[in-house]
Amino acid sequence: MIPAGFDYHAPRSVADAVKLLGSLGPDAKLLAGGHSLLPMMKLRFAQPSALIDLGKIPDLRGITQSGGEIRIGAMTTEHELLNSKLLADKVPLLVEGVSQIADPQVRYKGTIGGDICHGDPANDHPALALALDASFVLAGPKGERVVKAEGFFVGVYATLGVFLINAAREPLANRSLIWFTIWSSIVHGGIMLVQALVDETDRINLLGDVPALFLVAFVLWYLMSGKARA
Ligand SMILES: Cc1cc2nc3c(=O)[nH]c(=O)nc-3n(C[C@H](O)[C@H](O)[C@H](O)COP(=O)(O)OP(=O)(O)OC[C@H]3O[C@@H](n4cnc5c(N)ncnc54)[C@H](O)[C@@H]3O)c2cc1C
């Protein structure tokens, strides 16, 4: 349970962090709240040669409204999201989703950027971002670019290449979303929570560990319940 050795860097700006990412190469990793990365390092599933700690970059924190969008810095913690009056007012679904994440200890350190970039299909933010039609601002050596959530997740634990997420942008159009929760103790032999969000386009966005059987059952039930629009 002791990680392999690594160098530690704590840049003070996004530009410096991006420079470090470029110069240290693909073996370096960005560190946010550490709740997913550090356990993987302790088990030696991840052995980065260097950690670039984003915790001392003030520009990566905060929730602001700009025109028709809410911009959330990647290092904003789940606790800050949960207690944001602006989000409660403008994007209440995000706050409701965050309230389901882990416990207060995890929410004090875990960040929206880390949750999204980890690419864990069981994490909540990827499905919330898809349901809310969010975009991500990616910072790299060639500057910034904006990518829609649906083009960002390319597989299990796989996102779009090496970059630094600068911010998530949530459009203000308040989508009508329905939460579904299914409890199951059959497939994995333990209690499992499957949650699904259905948005106004009738797209189904699943959260949690979803075996195919439940996915099929859920889609059939949804179609037969008459909730889907013709
Ligand atoms: C007990 C426990 C329960 C949990 N329950 C839930 C839950 O119910 N729902 C849920 O969604 N999550 C859950 N999590 C995961 C938690 O939300 C993590 O905090 C999250 O997955 C990672 O966020 P982090 O800030 O800790 O990132 P880190 O662990 O520091 O980083 C995770 C990965 O993202 C990369 N990364 C981090 N920030 C950036 C960035 N800005 N740009 C590019 N790459 C970046 C890192 O290099 C690393 O690969 C749980 C974790 C624990 C320990």
The ligand as an SDF file (V2000), in Angstrom:
LIG
                    3D

 53 58  0  0  0  0  0  0  0  0999 V2000
  -15.0230    6.0930   -0.8020 C   0  0  0  0  0  0  0  0  0  0  0  0
  -15.2570    6.7570   -2.1450 C   0  0  0  0  0  0  0  0  0  0  0  0
  -16.5370    6.8270   -2.6450 C   0  0  0  0  0  0  0  0  0  0  0  0
  -16.7800    7.4400   -3.8890 C   0  0  0  0  0  0  0  0  0  0  0  0
  -18.0680    7.5150   -4.3500 N   0  0  0  0  0  0  0  0  0  0  0  0
  -18.3080    8.1760   -5.5160 C   0  0  0  0  0  0  0  0  0  0  0  0
  -19.6320    8.3310   -6.0060 C   0  0  0  0  0  0  0  0  0  0  0  0
  -20.6140    7.8890   -5.3960 O   0  0  0  0  0  0  0  0  0  0  0  0
  -19.8000    8.9740   -7.1950 N   0  0  0  0  0  0  0  0  0  0  0  0
  -18.7590    9.4880   -7.9040 C   0  0  0  0  0  0  0  0  0  0  0  0
  -18.9620   10.0780   -8.9560 O   0  0  0  0  0  0  0  0  0  0  0  0
  -17.4900    9.3750   -7.4500 N   0  0  0  0  0  0  0  0  0  0  0  0
  -17.2470    8.7330   -6.2980 C   0  0  0  0  0  0  0  0  0  0  0  0
  -15.9570    8.6040   -5.8310 N   0  0  0  0  0  0  0  0  0  0  0  0
  -14.8690    9.1450   -6.6500 C   0  0  0  0  0  0  0  0  0  0  0  0
  -14.5630   10.5590   -6.1740 C   0  0  0  0  0  0  0  0  0  0  0  0
  -15.6370   11.3920   -6.5790 O   0  0  0  0  0  0  0  0  0  0  0  0
  -13.2400   11.0310   -6.7610 C   0  0  0  0  0  0  0  0  0  0  0  0
  -12.9760   12.1970   -6.0980 O   0  0  0  0  0  0  0  0  0  0  0  0
  -13.1850   11.2880   -8.2430 C   0  0  0  0  0  0  0  0  0  0  0  0
  -13.3640   10.1270   -9.0170 O   0  0  0  0  0  0  0  0  0  0  0  0
  -11.8210   11.8080   -8.6750 C   0  0  0  0  0  0  0  0  0  0  0  0
  -11.7350   13.1270   -8.3010 O   0  0  0  0  0  0  0  0  0  0  0  0
  -10.4270   13.6800   -7.6300 P   0  0  0  0  0  0  0  0  0  0  0  0
  -10.5530   15.1700   -7.5740 O   0  0  0  0  0  0  0  0  0  0  0  0
  -10.1790   12.9750   -6.3530 O   0  0  0  0  0  0  0  0  0  0  0  0
   -9.3000   13.3260   -8.7490 O   0  0  0  0  0  0  0  0  0  0  0  0
   -7.9100   12.5560   -8.6770 P   0  0  0  0  0  0  0  0  0  0  0  0
   -8.0450   11.2510   -7.9660 O   0  0  0  0  0  0  0  0  0  0  0  0
   -6.8400   13.4860   -8.1650 O   0  0  0  0  0  0  0  0  0  0  0  0
   -7.6580   12.3330  -10.2280 O   0  0  0  0  0  0  0  0  0  0  0  0
   -8.4190   11.3660  -10.9460 C   0  0  0  0  0  0  0  0  0  0  0  0
   -7.8870   11.3020  -12.3940 C   0  0  0  0  0  0  0  0  0  0  0  0
   -8.2200   12.4770  -13.1180 O   0  0  0  0  0  0  0  0  0  0  0  0
   -7.0480   13.1510  -13.6040 C   0  0  0  0  0  0  0  0  0  0  0  0
   -7.3180   14.5850  -13.4270 N   0  0  0  0  0  0  0  0  0  0  0  0
   -7.6940   15.1960  -12.2810 C   0  0  0  0  0  0  0  0  0  0  0  0
   -7.9600   16.5030  -12.5180 N   0  0  0  0  0  0  0  0  0  0  0  0
   -7.7210   16.7010  -13.8440 C   0  0  0  0  0  0  0  0  0  0  0  0
   -7.8090   17.8370  -14.6970 C   0  0  0  0  0  0  0  0  0  0  0  0
   -8.2140   19.0390  -14.2360 N   0  0  0  0  0  0  0  0  0  0  0  0
   -7.5120   17.6980  -15.9970 N   0  0  0  0  0  0  0  0  0  0  0  0
   -7.1320   16.4900  -16.4970 C   0  0  0  0  0  0  0  0  0  0  0  0
   -7.0160   15.3710  -15.7430 N   0  0  0  0  0  0  0  0  0  0  0  0
   -7.3080   15.4890  -14.4220 C   0  0  0  0  0  0  0  0  0  0  0  0
   -5.9020   12.6420  -12.7400 C   0  0  0  0  0  0  0  0  0  0  0  0
   -4.6600   12.6940  -13.4220 O   0  0  0  0  0  0  0  0  0  0  0  0
   -6.3430   11.2010  -12.4930 C   0  0  0  0  0  0  0  0  0  0  0  0
   -6.0260   10.3860  -13.6040 O   0  0  0  0  0  0  0  0  0  0  0  0
  -15.6910    7.9960   -4.6190 C   0  0  0  0  0  0  0  0  0  0  0  0
  -14.3730    7.9240   -4.0960 C   0  0  0  0  0  0  0  0  0  0  0  0
  -14.1530    7.3090   -2.8730 C   0  0  0  0  0  0  0  0  0  0  0  0
  -12.7540    7.2570   -2.3310 C   0  0  0  0  0  0  0  0  0  0  0  0
  1  2  1  0
  2  3  1  0
  2 52  2  0
  3  4  2  0
  4  5  1  0
  4 50  1  0
  5  6  2  0
  6  7  1  0
  6 13  1  0
  7  8  2  0
  7  9  1  0
  9 10  1  0
 10 11  2  0
 10 12  1  0
 12 13  2  0
 13 14  1  0
 14 15  1  0
 14 50  1  0
 15 16  1  0
 16 17  1  0
 16 18  1  0
 18 19  1  0
 18 20  1  0
 20 21  1  0
 20 22  1  0
 22 23  1  0
 23 24  1  0
 24 25  2  0
 24 26  1  0
 24 27  1  0
 27 28  1  0
 28 29  2  0
 28 30  1  0
 28 31  1  0
 31 32  1  0
 32 33  1  0
 33 34  1  0
 33 48  1  0
 34 35  1  0
 35 36  1  0
 35 46  1  0
 36 37  1  0
 36 45  1  0
 37 38  2  0
 38 39  1  0
 39 40  1  0
 39 45  2  0
 40 41  1  0
 40 42  2  0
 42 43  1  0
 43 44  2  0
 44 45  1  0
 46 47  1  0
 46 48  1  0
 48 49  1  0
 50 51  2  0
 51 52  1  0
 52 53  1  0
M  END
$$$$
